[in-house]
Amino acid sequence: MLSGGFTMLTAFYVAAVFNGRRSGRLGNHLYKSPLYPLIPILGIVIVVGEVIVLWIDPESGRPSLFYVLGIYGVSLLYYRFVLCRRPQKWRVTGPEDIDRQ
């Protein structure tokens, strides 16, 4: 039912590459987007195509698109209004943090 999930992930990847290049965050690290800006532009074309295909299918595609947008919207609101207001802020914990406990 959530076939729109990959559409959103692709959109976030494309946005991250464009923002990373614009801000210079991708310039000094090991990872640099190959064939920039061809790959992110191809990603935009893919996202637009996926949205069109999901919109054409009224039985499963369109509801999937709305569900995914709702899930990401609620997640964004939770992050913005709950996690960002905590005094210790929000940070990702990884295996090294788990091993220290």
ABEGO torsion letter per residue (X at the ends): XBAAAAAAAAAAAAAAAAAAAAAGAAAABABBBBGOAAAAAAAAAAAAAAAAAAAABAAAAAAAAAAAAAAAAAAAAAAAAAAAABAAEBBBBBAAAAAAX
